[in-house]
Amino acid sequence: MDTKSRQVRLSALGIVALSLFLALFVRLWFLQGIDRQKFEVASASNRLRVIHEEGPRGRILDRNGKVIVDNRTSRVVALDREPLRKMDDDERNAHFEELARTMTELGRPTKVALIQKRYDDKRYAPQEYVPIVEDVTEEVEIHLSERAERFPGVVVETRSVRSYPYGSLAGQVLGYVGEINEKELVAKGGTLPAGVTTTDPPETTTTTPGVPPKPYQPGDLIGKSGVERSYEDYLRAVPGSRTIEVNAKGDLIDVVKRETPRAGDDVWLSIDIDLQAEAERLLAAKIDSLRGRTDKTGARFNAPQGSVVIQEPTTGQILAMASYPPFDPSSTVNGISSELWAQLNDSANGQPLYNWALQGMYAPGSTFKPFTAFAAMSSGLLPTGNESYPDNGVYKLKACKGTKCEFRNAGGTPHGRVNVPRSLTVSSDVYYYWIGEQFWVGRDRFGDTPIQDAAAKFGIGSPTGIRLPGENSGRLPTPAARKEAYEANPGKFATGDWRTGDNIITSIGQGDVLVTPLQLVDAYATLANGGTRYRPQIVSKVTRIKDAALPPGQEGNFDVVTTVEPEALGKVDMTPQQHGQIVSGLVGVTQSGEGTAAASWRASPTAWPMAGKTGTAQVRGKADTALFAGWGPTGPGAVPQYAISVVVPEAGFGGDVAAPLAFRILQPLSHGQLTPACTVVDRSACDMAALAANQASQSDVGSGGPG
């Protein structure tokens, strides 16, 4: 090989070597310079985790600052899925079996299927701890921590959960909290975890003006019903976070950064918890005393549910809202099982989750008569209200032939000549049958719906607008609505026509008329104050505590975030004479010797006279619905303080059941002698009061008539 050829080969080899060294240099420069930041970020993400932390929800207080929903600390056994992912399936299954067996031996029966389901739950972010058993004891925590090497990926953490010092009191009003679902998460602006989708429309939520939005993540708690839901934006805490450093095995090395959660705001109800306790106690006693008995026709008093609502007529604030059967929110603290959910919604159990005060719809019976009377006076049919009609116990339609043309008072009792005031006092059906027929035969003059139009001014047939979820609207039937319903479903109705009989039945609050107990009390509160219809309010204010070590309701220990002011929704145009005639008749119900609630008022007299109306609504195939609505004090110069409605279905006459219950609730209130509500740790006084209530309910003084 000549020298020239050797030089060429050496040059080529040098070029190749130089190219290789140059490429290596460029790669090293790229890795250490350009890609260094990316690898540093990747390295940090491998060793740093951000743990989302929910803060304690705001408390719920009564109007006097008594805490009725609080927070407590709960120990929770949870999974850290990072080390568990490094196991093969057999190893992980064996691990879950040992954990389930250990938890069961420690007194908390746990199934492997539950642990596996939680491990696979995609709603939780990869770095989030996944809870499997709540409310474990300190002994469980010690047992697991001492055997940490046997239970990799198992942690015990503390969480804040709801507690209820007064037990089930006002349970339906308070509502409950639960894990946020996909629809709620999307509605609140949260992001679904990777791989989780939902085709359901977003949950309907409201954003409170002026309240900054708070972030949500899968697994967070959210209000599901009651005040917990409607005031969620205030009650929810501002979440915090922990940034932790872990080693290659996933073990905690250090807490790098922590953002402390900020507790939610406290919500003050308009409810007086002492009055709430009185209403719930007496309502339960009355229903217990009825069940198993029968009326004169043999109809059984089932009394599946009942409600009492007390409202302040001059502001709209709700002072008590009792719904029976009671609902205990503490039963939902660790989630609602399918079995519990079925029980809470079972009609055989009275559907405890329902707030019957605003979700129940009932025929109002004779409690509707004041609105028919107002329609008669304001329309000009009975200009003064003094126009009388002879009540012989039976009313026969003028343009009708046959036995079906006759409509009777209860028992066919005659009342002689009655006008507006006396017709209300003695509860004359015949007088209102007469009004109903006069309206219908004179519809060219009065229109098709003078009764319905008058009732609507008092809020009947429409939601009251209270800030609680689930309110029903009631129903005011009209000829147009009847025709529309018939045309939409002819097979369901015999005819689409509205006839005279429909009009006279509507005049006494029967037929298709339906009201909620909340609507009824709001309408009577409107009568009580002279015609101003207020939106019912369940909350009086929202506050932010200053010193968590002091009671949240202590004067000076909070800043007011917002105050709920009275809100007038409308004004009923009533003349003083029209108002006076109605009030005179309603005062006679309790104060006149012939009043349908006079005997029961005398048995439990309030400190001041009351106005009110009994009602007995007939329901086909069932016992009657008992109703009473009224207010007090009443009289010259008196300012009404308390409007009340009582509704108990399948219970009998309003004068025998609902009226005595109303007076028994208001009597100690009027005298300033309410029994303080008892906490769950001190029930002795309330147990004695419940026993007394049961005994008294057995011997109520009845009116002898339906009212």
C-alpha atoms as one frame of an Amber mdcrd trajectory, in Angstrom:
protein
   0.000   0.000   0.000   1.538   3.368  -1.047   1.855   6.376   1.214  -0.854
   8.370  -0.549  -3.473   5.662  -0.052  -2.566   5.350   3.630  -3.037   9.117
   4.149  -6.434   9.030   2.515  -7.572   6.251   4.824  -6.253   7.996   7.901
  -7.974  11.237   6.876 -11.282   9.445   6.422 -10.931   7.760   9.788 -10.119
  11.102  11.398 -13.181  12.688   9.857 -15.362   9.860  11.115 -13.883  10.088
  14.615 -14.247  13.841  14.646 -17.877  13.533  13.519 -18.601  11.058  16.293
 -16.997  13.242  18.959 -18.816  16.294  17.566 -22.159  14.468  17.672 -21.476
  13.332  21.226 -20.547  16.860  22.241 -23.693  18.310  20.657 -25.858  15.708
  22.415 -24.248  16.409  25.770 -24.679  20.129  25.249 -28.343  19.581  24.289
 -29.056  17.419  27.330 -27.253  19.660  29.812 -28.287  22.949  28.324 -31.465
  22.951  26.287 -33.256  19.933  27.853 -32.044  20.465  31.404 -35.078  22.509
  32.417 -37.464  19.920  31.000 -35.768  17.078  32.853 -35.670  19.122  36.038
 -39.428  19.613  35.763 -39.919  15.904  35.077 -37.696  15.017  38.007 -39.608
  17.364  40.276 -42.921  15.903  39.145 -41.644  12.454  40.028 -40.725  13.454
  43.558 -43.312  16.208  44.292 -47.016  15.668  44.756 -49.751  18.219  45.338
 -52.425  17.000  47.763 -55.781  18.819  47.585 -57.171  19.710  51.037 -60.787
  20.583  51.730 -61.348  22.990  54.589 -64.125  22.851  57.181 -67.538  23.959
  55.929 -69.212  26.908  57.550 -71.522  26.167  60.450 -75.280  26.606  60.458
 -76.788  28.520  63.384 -80.314  29.337  64.450 -81.543  32.933  64.656 -80.145
  33.284  68.203 -76.662  31.979  67.388 -77.089  28.393  68.607 -74.967  26.044
  66.476 -77.179  23.369  64.897 -74.688  22.096  62.307 -71.015  21.896  63.270
 -67.866  20.061  62.177 -65.910  17.287  63.824 -62.721  15.417  62.975 -62.993
  11.928  61.497 -60.175   9.390  61.036 -60.319   7.853  57.582 -58.466   4.797
  56.265 -57.485   5.611  52.689 -55.414   4.267  49.799 -52.313   5.933  48.396
 -52.454   4.321  44.952 -48.922   5.226  43.855 -47.109   2.334  45.598 -50.038
   0.002  44.904 -49.637   0.462  41.138 -46.146  -1.033  41.350 -47.577  -4.370
  42.526 -48.738  -7.067  40.120 -52.398  -8.066  40.235 -51.902 -11.136  42.418
 -49.763  -9.260  44.928 -52.256  -6.385  45.094 -55.243  -8.714  45.491 -53.530
 -10.511  48.354 -52.747  -7.132  49.906 -56.421  -6.075  49.677 -57.548  -9.378
  51.192 -55.245  -8.901  54.175 -56.416  -5.295  54.636 -60.092  -6.327  54.498
 -59.461  -9.147  56.991 -57.580  -6.807  59.353 -60.266  -4.100  59.239 -62.954
  -6.700  59.944 -60.981  -8.036  62.913 -60.688  -4.470  64.202 -64.471  -4.149
  64.252 -65.015  -2.453  60.884 -66.247  -5.152  58.472 -64.807  -4.362  55.037
 -65.137  -6.250  51.760 -62.332  -6.760  49.249 -64.733  -5.703  46.491 -65.149
  -2.276  48.133 -61.389  -1.730  48.363 -60.924  -2.785  44.735 -63.781  -0.514
  43.615 -62.250   2.477  45.351 -58.813   1.648  43.938 -60.269   1.628  40.411
 -62.363   4.795  40.934 -61.337   7.234  38.214 -63.059  10.178  39.885 -60.018
  10.629  42.116 -56.851  12.171  40.723 -53.791   9.860  40.772 -52.188  11.738
  43.664 -55.361  11.873  45.767 -55.885   9.593  48.741 -58.969   7.435  48.183
 -61.091   6.843  51.340 -62.284   3.303  52.042 -63.393   3.315  55.728 -64.526
   6.418  57.635 -64.758   7.158  61.353 -62.231   4.600  62.540 -60.966   4.622
  66.122 -57.566   5.673  67.373 -56.823   1.992  67.984 -57.249   1.279  64.269
 -54.898   4.135  63.402 -52.249   2.845  65.840 -52.597  -0.740  64.632 -52.049
   0.225  60.973 -49.216   2.677  61.657 -47.306   0.111  63.701 -47.556  -2.341
  60.793 -46.890   0.078  57.957 -44.503  -2.346  56.245 -47.362  -4.877  55.971
 -49.748  -2.312  54.517 -47.942  -0.254  51.857 -50.225   2.319  50.269 -52.560
   2.396  53.294 -52.769   5.679  55.206 -54.912   7.066  58.001 -55.789  10.737
  57.599 -58.101  13.118  59.409 -60.980  14.875  57.678 -63.612  17.342  58.746
 -67.187  15.984  58.661 -70.559  17.352  59.686 -71.966  16.940  63.201 -75.447
  17.743  64.502 -75.660  18.831  68.166 -79.478  18.761  68.067 -79.803  15.479
  66.214 -82.577  15.340  63.637 -84.120  18.733  64.483 -84.869  20.663  61.274
 -83.217  17.850  59.308 -85.079  18.470  56.045 -84.403  22.222  56.264 -80.692
  21.704  56.917 -80.213  19.049  54.241 -77.117  16.913  53.902 -73.766  16.843
  52.106 -72.209  14.128  49.974 -69.472  13.498  47.443 -69.734  15.678  44.368
 -70.879  13.767  41.292 -69.827  14.281  37.681 -72.777  16.534  36.804 -72.247
  18.731  39.858 -68.501  18.886  39.200 -69.037  20.111  35.641 -71.689  22.603
  36.809 -69.260  24.012  39.400 -66.481  24.484  36.840 -64.415  21.472  37.913
 -62.555  19.126  35.552 -63.404  15.475  35.203 -60.468  13.087  35.662 -58.891
  11.553  32.567 -61.021   8.745  31.204 -64.223   9.917  32.943 -67.018  11.311
  30.796 -70.671  12.118  31.342 -73.454  12.492  28.807 -75.914  13.774  31.391
 -76.832  17.453  31.295 -75.017  19.489  33.962 -76.625  19.692  37.383 -78.661
  22.856  37.783 -76.786  25.073  40.214 -76.925  28.706  41.129 -74.020  31.050
  41.511 -74.460  33.581  44.268 -73.624  37.090  43.056 -70.667  38.593  44.885
 -69.356  35.246  46.172 -66.057  34.261  44.481 -66.198  30.756  42.957 -64.381
  28.051  44.893 -62.599  25.165  43.129 -63.904  21.606  43.316 -62.207  18.287
  42.686 -63.557  14.732  42.514 -64.260  13.409  45.989 -65.037  16.844  47.462
 -68.184  17.316  49.523 -71.084  19.434  48.282 -74.535  20.294  49.610 -77.124
  17.887  48.266 -80.356  19.263  49.750 -81.785  21.924  52.039 -79.739  24.897
  53.202 -76.558  22.886  52.644 -77.331  23.030  48.934 -78.963  26.430  48.530
 -76.205  28.190  50.494 -73.346  26.013  49.218 -71.432  29.000  47.819 -71.138
  30.485  51.317 -70.752  27.283  53.336 -67.986  25.755  51.243 -64.456  26.424
  52.438 -61.724  27.785  50.201 -59.618  24.634  49.631 -55.923  24.452  50.445
 -53.133  22.144  49.338 -49.961  20.337  50.501 -46.971  19.946  48.220 -45.008
  16.930  49.482 -41.687  15.373  48.451 -41.442  11.604  48.157 -38.648   9.185
  47.330 -38.540   6.592  44.579 -40.631   4.232  46.726 -43.291   6.850  47.231
 -42.460   7.380  50.887 -42.959  10.872  52.328 -39.726  12.808  52.765 -40.931
  16.326  53.510 -43.781  18.831  53.173 -42.394  21.382  50.732 -45.281  23.862
  50.714 -48.670  24.232  52.332 -51.600  26.502  51.521 -53.957  26.447  54.499
 -57.678  26.067  53.686 -60.001  28.863  54.790 -63.156  27.788  56.601 -66.524
  28.468  54.997 -68.844  31.222  56.148 -71.455  30.625  58.853 -75.121  30.730
  57.844 -77.706  31.931  60.378 -81.195  30.554  59.866 -84.323  32.569  60.595
 -85.514  29.511  62.561 -85.697  29.503  66.355 -84.446  26.035  67.286 -86.476
  26.030  70.523 -89.695  26.717  68.600 -88.649  24.183  65.960 -88.231  21.570
  68.684 -91.678  22.373  70.119 -93.333  22.077  66.699 -91.603  18.799  65.827
 -92.288  17.262  69.235 -96.011  18.092  69.221 -96.482  17.175  65.562 -94.960
  13.743  66.182 -97.106  13.268  69.286-100.286  14.178  67.407 -99.541  11.790
  64.538 -98.649   8.973  66.941-101.946   9.509  68.773-103.936   9.227  65.522
-102.499   6.153  63.882-104.610   3.063  64.104-107.811   4.940  64.910-110.781
   5.411  62.563-113.348   8.109  61.916-117.136   7.720  62.103-117.276   6.233
  58.597-114.613   3.640  59.401-111.878   5.367  57.422-108.488   4.677  58.980
-106.271   7.488  60.241-102.949   6.607  58.636-101.420  10.095  58.993 -98.411
   9.163  56.809 -96.861  12.586  57.138 -97.509  16.086  58.454 -96.067  19.568
  58.644 -96.128  22.777  60.642 -94.845  26.119  59.348 -94.587  29.293  61.418
 -93.800  32.574  59.663 -93.288  36.166  60.767 -95.990  38.094  58.852 -94.146
  41.425  58.753 -90.859  40.088  57.313 -91.516  36.708  55.711 -88.949  35.009
  57.948 -89.671  31.351  58.708 -89.484  30.735  62.462 -90.158  26.987  62.356
 -90.624  24.430  59.597 -91.445  20.972  60.908 -91.848  17.990  58.607 -92.823
  14.500  59.774 -91.407  11.871  59.631 -88.072  13.343  60.726 -84.825  13.010
  58.783 -81.513  12.624  60.595 -78.684  14.138  58.497 -76.065  12.416  60.656
 -77.066   9.124  59.007 -75.526  10.416  55.758 -72.162  11.582  57.143 -70.282
   8.572  55.763 -72.302   8.375  52.569 -75.734   7.000  51.717 -76.001   3.304
  50.939 -78.565   2.100  48.441 -80.502   0.551  51.332 -80.618   3.820  53.282
 -81.571   5.775  50.159 -84.477   3.409  49.576 -85.658   3.787  53.170 -85.499
   7.589  53.038 -87.623   7.666  49.884 -90.025   4.848  50.712 -93.655   5.992
  50.820 -94.350   3.237  53.358 -91.959   5.060  55.705 -93.485   8.462  54.978
 -90.492   9.477  52.790 -88.404  11.113  55.550 -86.113  12.849  53.051 -89.059
  14.916  51.766 -89.706  18.304  53.271 -93.482  18.022  53.323 -93.840  21.688
  54.294 -92.804  22.784  50.806 -93.023  19.584  48.755 -96.367  18.215  49.949
 -99.448  19.332  47.996-102.893  19.054  49.571-106.435  20.255  48.963-106.816
  23.269  51.296-110.481  22.692  52.079-112.126  25.496  54.017-108.827  27.324
  54.637-109.353  28.493  51.027-112.632  30.262  51.809-111.121  33.668  52.768
-109.774  33.993  49.222-113.159  33.171  47.723-114.701  35.743  50.066-112.158
  38.328  48.919-112.978  37.505  45.290-116.692  38.043  45.985-116.137  41.425
  47.642-113.426  42.794  45.324-115.338  41.777  42.175-118.520  43.523  43.257
-120.539  40.342  43.638-120.811  41.046  47.394-119.746  44.687  47.635-119.867
  44.984  51.431-119.555  41.404  52.632-122.695  41.863  54.682-124.883  40.368
  51.962-126.467  37.264  53.478-127.768  33.963  52.210-129.940  31.386  54.010
-127.859  28.319  54.804-130.302  25.420  55.212-127.547  22.813  55.143-128.122
  21.932  51.482-127.447  23.893  48.293-129.126  22.994  45.005-127.766  24.275
  41.726-130.318  26.524  40.069-130.060  25.233  36.506-129.781  21.552  37.356
-132.076  18.580  37.768-131.570  15.350  39.678-129.959  14.238  42.940-126.438
  15.154  41.783-127.474  18.797  41.806-127.385  18.999  45.582-124.293  19.926
  47.646-124.311  19.785  51.427-122.560  21.164  54.443-120.678  18.592  56.491
-123.398  16.445  58.019-126.007  18.659  56.362-125.831  21.069  59.326-127.841
  24.282  58.702-126.375  27.616  59.849-129.245  30.004  59.110-128.510  33.321
  57.441-124.802  33.920  56.970-122.703  36.721  55.531-118.950  36.829  54.873
-117.807  37.089  58.523-120.213  34.497  59.885-119.699  32.154  56.913-116.021
  31.981  57.865-116.692  31.596  61.578-119.098  28.660  61.220-117.486  27.411
  57.964-120.644  27.428  55.863-120.104  25.501  52.627-123.525  26.504  51.320
-122.590  30.200  51.307-119.563  29.497  49.116-121.490  27.149  46.840-123.805
  30.082  46.232-120.855  32.385  45.494-119.315  29.813  43.145-122.487  29.425
  41.122-123.089  33.187  40.968-119.599  33.660  39.551-120.051  30.989  36.896
-123.479  31.960  35.673-122.314  35.580  35.683-118.989  34.977  33.917-119.846
  37.496  31.245-119.536  40.052  34.041-116.887  38.485  36.279-114.802  36.504
  33.801-114.015  32.795  33.962-111.649  32.858  36.934-112.447  35.480  39.598
-111.818  33.004  42.443-108.529  31.803  40.984-107.391  35.352  40.233-108.028
  36.421  43.818-106.244  33.407  45.287-103.256  33.941  42.986-102.739  37.405
  44.467-102.055  35.696  47.795 -99.529  33.340  46.177-101.741  30.271  45.826
-100.781  28.185  42.805 -97.212  29.472  42.466 -93.920  28.724  44.229 -93.284
  31.140  47.081 -89.660  31.585  46.004 -88.126  30.441  49.278 -84.425  29.705
  48.884 -84.741  25.957  49.421 -84.604  23.310  46.684 -87.563  21.173  45.705
 -90.482  23.543  46.355 -93.714  22.541  44.620 -96.049  25.079  43.062 -99.447
  23.798  44.143-102.278  24.098  41.639-105.091  26.495  40.809-107.411  24.786
  38.312-108.990  26.899  35.580-111.330  26.211  32.652-108.480  26.868  30.213
-106.143  24.482  32.031-108.851  21.796  32.125-109.385  22.086  28.371-105.667
  22.001  27.666-105.156  18.924  29.843-108.050  17.127  28.157-106.773  17.848
  24.664-103.309  16.601  25.636-104.653  13.375  27.188-108.331  12.723  26.367
-108.306   9.265  27.904-107.532  10.619  31.366-110.498  12.999  31.630-114.222
  12.436  31.108-114.558  15.862  29.544-112.602  19.002  28.906-115.509  21.226
  29.949-115.613  23.313  33.107-119.051  23.272  34.688-120.892  24.936  37.522
-120.069  22.049  39.839-116.353  22.584  39.216-116.710  26.219  40.171-118.535
  25.605  43.435-116.106  22.845  44.475-113.202  25.191  43.762-114.835  27.853
  45.936-114.362  25.675  49.041-110.809  24.565  48.192-111.689  21.107  46.902
-111.548  19.499  43.469-108.230  20.151  41.766-107.054  22.922  44.110-103.735
  22.052  45.767-101.530  24.071  48.106 -98.309  23.452  49.959 -98.258  24.168
  53.710 -95.680  26.893  53.005 -97.977  28.565  50.458-100.820  28.402  52.930
 -98.943  30.074  55.778 -97.571  32.712  53.393-101.088  33.510  52.170-102.377
  33.883  55.744 -99.355  35.990  56.660-100.369  38.246  53.763-103.882  38.483
  55.216-102.459  39.158  58.664-100.309  42.133  57.648-102.984  43.745  55.488
-101.994  42.545  52.040 -98.196  42.622  51.579 -96.916  39.300  50.285 -93.331
  38.652  51.357 -90.950  36.072  50.001 -90.485  33.465  52.756 -86.892  33.591
  54.034 -85.115  30.707  55.740 -81.808  32.560  56.379 -81.311  35.845  58.216
 -77.597  36.505  57.619 -74.192  35.064  56.723 -71.133  35.790  58.886 -67.392
  35.102  58.982 -65.910  34.137  62.330 -62.983  36.071  63.792 -61.671  33.707
  66.478 -62.331  29.993  65.920 -61.634  29.302  69.599 -64.737  31.298  70.602
 -68.405  30.486  69.880 -69.339  31.549  66.334 -72.527  33.237  67.528 -70.814
  35.277  70.238 -71.405  38.992  69.784 -68.319  40.671  68.359 -66.759  37.411
  67.167 -67.933  37.683  63.580 -68.126  39.988  60.613 -71.388  40.144  58.680
 -70.891  38.978  55.091 -74.477  39.595  53.995 -77.886  40.205  55.546 -81.103
  38.815  54.084 -83.589  41.681  54.016 -87.393  41.314  53.760 -88.503  41.163
  50.142 -92.031  42.214  49.192 -93.270  40.313  46.141 -96.582  42.079  45.752
 -99.426  43.968  47.363-103.010  42.744  47.426-105.344  45.654  46.793-107.753
  45.269  49.720-109.923  47.983  51.133-110.075  48.317  54.930-113.663  47.085
  54.831-112.813  43.967  52.818-109.901  43.184  55.109-111.987  43.843  58.197
-114.801  41.532  57.137-112.434  38.635  56.539-110.478  39.215  59.744-113.706
  39.492  61.747-114.824  36.102  60.517-111.430  34.489  61.185-111.265  35.907
  64.717-114.710  34.408  65.298-113.332  30.968  64.412-111.312  30.945  67.655
-113.124  33.508  69.831-116.838  33.098  69.029-118.916  30.458  70.749-119.920
  29.023  67.358-116.404  29.120  65.902-115.061  25.831  64.556-111.831  26.163
  66.601-113.204  27.923  69.676-113.252  24.845  71.923-109.702  23.820  71.070
-108.429  27.396  71.575-110.033  27.518  75.023-108.295  24.226  75.857-104.863
  25.696  74.980-105.327  29.478  74.991-102.583  31.707  73.683-101.721  34.908
  75.553-103.568  36.909  72.898-106.576  36.354  70.591-105.941  34.569  67.311
-107.518  34.650  63.869-107.634  31.464  61.853-109.513  28.957  59.787-109.989
  25.229  60.128-110.128  23.035  57.053-111.163  19.471  56.315-110.365  18.280
  52.806-111.997  15.111  51.531-109.786  12.628  49.671-111.410   9.738  47.833
-110.738   6.391  49.486-108.855   7.908  52.445-109.533   9.708  55.687-109.822
  13.498  55.497-106.883  15.884  55.486-106.902  18.099  58.599-105.784  21.723
  58.191-105.543  24.919  60.169-104.090  28.297  59.201-104.101  31.513  61.186
-102.119  34.138  63.044-101.762  36.051  66.280-101.871  38.412  68.006-104.932
  39.986  66.456-107.157  42.824  67.521-107.164  46.636  67.456-103.602  47.939
  67.258-102.072  44.461  67.546 -99.074  43.673  65.342 -99.223  40.105  64.035
 -96.108  38.161  65.072 -96.799  34.543  64.167 -98.645  33.041  61.204 -99.036
  29.277  61.324-100.199  26.464  59.072-100.755  22.866  60.147-101.483  20.095
  57.651-101.911  16.409  58.529-103.308  14.149  55.767-105.501  11.151  56.529
-106.093  12.503  60.030-109.718  13.645  60.319-111.339  17.012  60.975-109.298
  20.189  61.009-111.084  21.374  64.140-110.245  18.125  65.962-106.640  17.661
  64.854-104.913  20.619  63.198-106.337  23.480  65.268-105.566  21.956  68.710
-102.027  21.219  67.512-101.517  24.807  66.346-102.677  26.282  69.653-100.627
  23.853  71.717 -97.482  24.901  69.802 -98.163  28.623  70.098 -99.365  28.652
  73.711 -95.940  28.397  75.443 -94.432  30.671  72.795 -97.009  33.377  73.504
 -96.319  33.162  77.244 -92.516  33.082  76.849 -92.350  29.547  78.245 -90.825
  27.500  75.416 -88.873  24.442  76.514 -85.257  24.878  75.321 -84.287  22.438
  72.588 -82.250  19.514  73.894 -78.917  18.433  72.469 -78.192  14.794  71.712
 -76.076  14.537  74.866 -78.835  15.833  77.139 -82.261  14.475  76.224 -83.871
  14.171  79.650 -85.927  17.386  79.595 -87.138  16.791  76.049 -88.042  13.174
  76.764 -90.315  14.392  79.562 -91.806  17.034  77.260 -92.443  14.411  74.572
 -94.239  12.207  77.094 -96.434  15.139  78.151 -97.172  15.940  74.500 -98.254
  12.379  73.816-100.582  12.379  76.807-102.117  15.729  75.837-102.641  14.664
  72.224-104.804  11.766  73.349-107.373  14.120  74.855-107.677  17.007  72.408
-110.923  18.956  72.491-112.649  18.608  69.131-115.035  20.972  67.424-117.524
  18.252  66.541-117.330  19.279  62.899-114.931  19.431  59.982-114.462  23.197
  59.745
